[in-house]
Amino acid sequence: MSHSPTGSRRSAFTLIELLVVVSLIVLLIAMLLPALGRARDVSQRTHCASNLRQIGDGVTGYVVDNNKWLPTHHGGGGNPFVTYWMNRHSAPTLTRVNLGLLLDGMPSPQIYYDVSLGRDERSALSYNGPDNPWNDSYGDSINRLRSSYPARSRQAEIGQSGTSHWRLNRYDGKVLYSCFVGVDEWNGGGIIAGRIIAPHKREGVNRLFADGAVRWADGESIDNFRPVDSITPSAVEQLAYYELLDELP
């Protein structure tokens, strides 16, 4: 008995059909990648805001235990945005300042770092970033820690440097801490291998207010005031940045 060859013949893609399928897959990937990138950006903003809320809880506890004084404010000098220090050198040991004073009650290092900065291996304000290895030891006279969340610049800092003090009740309705720094692609101040990189691809910043609220500020409004770039802002300009951050929705 003979069998018809057409009954067992298997259909196959033609070259044109295969190219059409590949083109559709490429098109779908091209459509999905921006959406996935945007979802990742939103997730990182949310994570950053969560960090600041936890920092707000820690600051509240510190204020209660210290007669309404906020964590000792250390910064100023020629680079007014360097209030990101968590400790300062006081030979032969390091003394905790700024958010470093929360470490006893909140020892998890990830709280103090914006995950959006971790995407750039040059970032000196990311967890274990260049020139910023994690070590919160009191007795380490070499290691100095930076956080992604600097304290605000203050009127008292203009023309001054070093450590000073500030009280919570003087900052009602104002920003205390933020992932905002005021520069982008900046190198100096003891940073050798890295850079100070603006967070969230310069699209905006999260802000922690004195009442514990955390709100996002759009980066365009900040750049319209004064472009965030590698040029060091003056102390007056940095103070004005924070006055803008106080007012932005």
ChimeraX attribute file (.defattr): number of C-alpha atoms within 10 A of each C-alpha:
attribute: neighborCount
match mode: 1-to-1
recipient: residues
	/A:1	3
	/A:2	4
	/A:3	7
	/A:4	8
	/A:5	7
	/A:6	7
	/A:7	7
	/A:8	8
	/A:9	8
	/A:10	6
	/A:11	6
	/A:12	8
	/A:13	9
	/A:14	9
	/A:15	9
	/A:16	9
	/A:17	11
	/A:18	12
	/A:19	12
	/A:20	12
	/A:21	13
	/A:22	12
	/A:23	12
	/A:24	12
	/A:25	12
	/A:26	12
	/A:27	11
	/A:28	11
	/A:29	12
	/A:30	11
	/A:31	11
	/A:32	12
	/A:33	11
	/A:34	11
	/A:35	12
	/A:36	11
	/A:37	11
	/A:38	12
	/A:39	12
	/A:40	13
	/A:41	17
	/A:42	13
	/A:43	14
	/A:44	17
	/A:45	21
	/A:46	14
	/A:47	17
	/A:48	27
	/A:49	23
	/A:50	16
	/A:51	22
	/A:52	28
	/A:53	19
	/A:54	15
	/A:55	21
	/A:56	21
	/A:57	14
	/A:58	18
	/A:59	24
	/A:60	20
	/A:61	15
	/A:62	18
	/A:63	16
	/A:64	11
	/A:65	11
	/A:66	12
	/A:67	10
	/A:68	16
	/A:69	17
	/A:70	23
	/A:71	25
	/A:72	18
	/A:73	24
	/A:74	26
	/A:75	27
	/A:76	24
	/A:77	16
	/A:78	16
	/A:79	16
	/A:80	26
	/A:81	24
	/A:82	20
	/A:83	25
	/A:84	27
	/A:85	24
	/A:86	25
	/A:87	24
	/A:88	22
	/A:89	14
	/A:90	10
	/A:91	11
	/A:92	11
	/A:93	16
	/A:94	21
	/A:95	20
	/A:96	24
	/A:97	21
	/A:98	27
	/A:99	28
	/A:100	23
	/A:101	19
	/A:102	19
	/A:103	15
	/A:104	9
	/A:105	10
	/A:106	16
	/A:107	12
	/A:108	9
	/A:109	14
	/A:110	12
	/A:111	21
	/A:112	29
	/A:113	22
	/A:114	27
	/A:115	22
	/A:116	21
	/A:117	24
	/A:118	17
	/A:119	13
	/A:120	15
	/A:121	13
	/A:122	18
	/A:123	26
	/A:124	28
	/A:125	31
	/A:126	28
	/A:127	23
	/A:128	18
	/A:129	20
	/A:130	17
	/A:131	20
	/A:132	20
	/A:133	15
	/A:134	15
	/A:135	12
	/A:136	20
	/A:137	15
	/A:138	13
	/A:139	12
	/A:140	15
	/A:141	15
	/A:142	11
	/A:143	20
	/A:144	22
	/A:145	24
	/A:146	29
	/A:147	27
	/A:148	30
	/A:149	30
	/A:150	26
	/A:151	27
	/A:152	26
	/A:153	28
	/A:154	20
	/A:155	12
	/A:156	12
	/A:157	20
	/A:158	18
	/A:159	13
	/A:160	15
	/A:161	15
	/A:162	11
	/A:163	15
	/A:164	15
	/A:165	12
	/A:166	15
	/A:167	14
	/A:168	18
	/A:169	11
	/A:170	9
	/A:171	14
	/A:172	11
	/A:173	14
	/A:174	20
	/A:175	26
	/A:176	25
	/A:177	26
	/A:178	25
	/A:179	27
	/A:180	27
	/A:181	26
	/A:182	26
	/A:183	21
	/A:184	19
	/A:185	15
	/A:186	19
	/A:187	18
	/A:188	12
	/A:189	9
	/A:190	9
	/A:191	14
	/A:192	11
	/A:193	14
	/A:194	21
	/A:195	23
	/A:196	22
	/A:197	25
	/A:198	26
	/A:199	28
	/A:200	22
	/A:201	14
	/A:202	17
	/A:203	15
	/A:204	20
	/A:205	23
	/A:206	27
	/A:207	27
	/A:208	25
	/A:209	22
	/A:210	20
	/A:211	15
	/A:212	19
	/A:213	14
	/A:214	21
	/A:215	17
	/A:216	17
	/A:217	20
	/A:218	15
	/A:219	17
	/A:220	13
	/A:221	15
	/A:222	22
	/A:223	16
	/A:224	9
	/A:225	12
	/A:226	15
	/A:227	16
	/A:228	20
	/A:229	16
	/A:230	16
	/A:231	13
	/A:232	19
	/A:233	20
	/A:234	17
	/A:235	22
	/A:236	15
	/A:237	17
	/A:238	24
	/A:239	20
	/A:240	17
	/A:241	21
	/A:242	24
	/A:243	16
	/A:244	17
	/A:245	25
	/A:246	18
	/A:247	11
	/A:248	13
	/A:249	9
